[in-house]
Amino acid sequence: MKILDEGVARRAKDRGIDVLVYAPHFTRLPEIRERAARFSDDDLLVVPAREVFTGSFRDRKHVLALDLEEPIPDFLTLEGTLEELDRRDALALVPHPEFATVSLDVVDLNRHPDCFCGVEIYNPKHLPHHNRRAREIARETSLPAFGSSYAHLPRTVGEVWTEFGIDIDSAADLYTALRSGVARRVFHRSGRRHGRRCRIEFAHLAWENSWKKVDRLALSGMEPTHPRHPAYEGRFDDVAVY
């Protein structure tokens, strides 16, 4: 999920979702954790995560990072990001592989074969051929599959989900399931309504990738997850691309 509020949590429960992974863009880990905790209760577990931008904004690749204990900024080199995640024993997943200009490709995955615990095979922002290619990548790399609503918009919540072969009662249970490759199945809704919601999410890319946002988020140097932000105290200067 990229969004989280009362309506999102209520919609997830209404659609039978037990666990949400909340991984917004350009938001620091302490804020993500606080918000995830606020909307977790006996009926819904919200797990904090970070979808990290690696590389420059023109040549960026997303990495979905879970089980993070320390904040990590965006806009580090891919190699620098993966080294940081490994150093922290974090868990890395591959969202929307080979999609648009924001994704890891099969070359990246073969170059870093031990860095990832799973690859996304269904995403509402994908067109049908993107989902077919994602399934091929999962087979080619032998990475376990997962699917998600990847919701940037409230109505997409619960359109896609992954069912695991074990109970997930805590964030630690989810991390174990993902790391161990436990049996799972990916499901998605179908029909005209699902197709329409997927098309709306796809169209949302036009705003999401606007040059106004590029300038504001990548180049200002003062955004919360920019590697030169004072909060990171210069720790990532050697692998920062800005």
Buried (B, 14 or more C-beta within 10 A) or exposed (E): BBBBEEEBBBBBBEEEBBBBBBBBBBBBBEEBBEBBEEBBEEEBBBBBBBBBBBBBBEEBBBBBBBBBEEBBBBBBBBEBBBBBBEEBEBBBBBBBBBBEEBBBBBEBBEEBEEBBBBBBBBBBBBEEEBBEBBBBBBEEBEBBBBBBBBBBBEBBBBBBBBEBEEEBEEBEBBBBBBBEEBEBEBEBBEEEEBEEBBEBBBEBBEEBBEEEBBEEBBEEEEBBBBBBBEEBEEBBEEBBBB
